[in-house]
């Protein structure tokens, strides 16, 4: 399987466990921000996710 290319500004989904998802955004090379947002269903409404607070992770 080939590696997915990182696109700056892209939103990505993270499955936290078998019940919950959270979302993040690619800020720069190897710099990611994660939204303070957790849901038990995959979310397709980006505006709902983007209203949540962001935390930077390096």
Phi, psi and omega in degrees: 000134180276153180284138177286137180284134177284128178245119182304133180090350182291144175264137179230155182258142176233123175276115184286314176206194183290350183248338191230151175236153169224175186224154179220177179222141176277118184265318179200180177302120179063020175237123184233146174244140179244135179281144174279072188212127179224137181216155177263006176227145175300135184254131177251350180273095182298329180296326177294316179294314185293344177283349181278157178293146179253145173234128180280142176225137180252000000 
